[in-house]
Amino acid sequence: VLAEDHPDERQEIRQLLDSEFEVLRAVGDGAALVAAVAELKPDAVISDIQMPNLDGIEAGSEVLGRGLCEAIVVLSMYPDRHLVQAAIDAGIRGYVLKLDAGDELIPAVYAALRGERYLSSGVRRCNH
């Protein structure tokens, strides 16, 4: 399940994911993400961090807390150390900068599915 509040970006990310995965549903906010995950029980969740209703970290926390899906990757424009740490503390397995998504989103999803943490190269560069 994919969550991104900007329709054009949602379509681009979906096309990228479709090369390797079946995207069961693409939604535009955090509340719709939680509802879609509860309904569809996907293997993985990919979510923008900044969205209406619930942000990606809040939605991810709810999904994890309800035991709906463990493989969660968030996308962000920002390599902010506090956001990265908040995502990790919430149990989110992947943090990928949108600038890195073309090369690193699919490897991040595979890592999350294996139970591994994945920080994209832009995040690692900015948080050392």
KAQUIPE-V386391 format. One record per residue. N is the residue number from 0. RES is the residue in one small letter. SS is DSSP state (@ for helix, = for strand, . for the rest). PHI is phi in whole degrees, -180 to 180 (* if undefined). NEAR is the number of other ideal C-beta (glycine too) atoms within 10 Angstrom. Layout:
BEGIN
n:res:ss:phi:near
N:RES:SS:PHI:NEAR
N:RES:SS:PHI:NEAR
END
This chain:
BEGIN
n:res:ss:phi:near
0:v:.:*:26
1:l:=:-115:26
2:a:=:-128:31
3:e:.:-156:25
4:d:.:-82:18
5:h:.:-96:13
6:p:@:-55:10
7:d:@:-65:8
8:e:@:-66:14
9:r:@:-59:18
10:q:@:-66:13
11:e:@:-63:15
12:i:@:-66:23
13:r:@:-61:16
14:q:@:-61:10
15:l:@:-62:18
16:l:@:-67:19
17:d:@:-60:11
18:s:.:-69:7
19:e:.:-128:11
20:f:.:-131:18
21:e:.:-94:8
22:v:.:-85:17
23:l:.:-72:15
24:r:.:-161:16
25:a:=:-122:19
26:v:=:-124:21
27:g:.:-111:18
28:d:.:-156:18
29:g:@:-67:26
30:a:@:-66:17
31:a:@:-66:20
32:l:@:-63:31
33:v:@:-60:24
34:a:@:-63:15
35:a:@:-65:21
36:v:@:-67:26
37:a:@:-62:13
38:e:@:-75:12
39:l:@:-96:13
40:k:.:50:11
41:p:.:-73:20
42:d:.:-75:15
43:a:=:-147:23
44:v:=:-127:29
45:i:=:-122:30
46:s:=:-140:28
47:d:=:-64:25
48:i:.:-79:25
49:q:.:-93:17
50:m:.:-143:22
51:p:.:-70:11
52:n:.:70:14
53:l:.:-126:20
54:d:.:-76:21
55:g:@:-61:29
56:i:@:-72:24
57:e:@:-63:19
58:a:@:-63:30
59:g:@:-60:29
60:s:@:-61:20
61:e:@:-66:18
62:v:@:-60:27
63:l:@:-66:17
64:g:@:-62:10
65:r:.:-90:11
66:g:.:67:7
67:l:.:-85:19
68:c:.:-166:19
69:e:.:-103:16
70:a:=:-90:21
71:i:=:-120:29
72:v:=:-124:28
73:v:=:-106:27
74:l:=:-112:25
75:s:=:-150:24
76:m:.:-79:11
77:y:.:-115:15
78:p:.:-87:19
79:d:.:-55:14
80:r:@:-56:11
81:h:@:-69:8
82:l:@:-66:19
83:v:@:-60:21
84:q:@:-65:12
85:a:@:-62:19
86:a:@:-64:26
87:i:@:-62:15
88:d:@:-61:10
89:a:@:-76:19
90:g:.:97:14
91:i:.:-73:27
92:r:.:-87:26
93:g:=:-130:29
94:y:=:-134:30
95:v:=:-123:25
96:l:=:-70:21
97:k:@:-59:19
98:l:@:-65:14
99:d:@:-94:21
100:a:@:-59:22
101:g:@:-56:11
102:d:@:-98:12
103:e:@:-119:21
104:l:@:-67:23
105:i:@:-63:17
106:p:@:-60:15
107:a:@:-66:26
108:v:@:-65:24
109:y:@:-61:17
110:a:@:-62:18
111:a:@:-61:23
112:l:@:-64:16
113:r:.:-83:10
114:g:.:87:9
115:e:.:-101:12
116:r:.:-88:13
117:y:=:-137:19
118:l:=:-116:23
119:s:.:-67:24
120:s:@:-59:13
121:g:@:-65:19
122:v:@:-68:24
123:r:@:-62:14
124:r:@:-63:12
125:c:@:-84:14
126:n:.:-118:13
127:h:.:-93:5
END
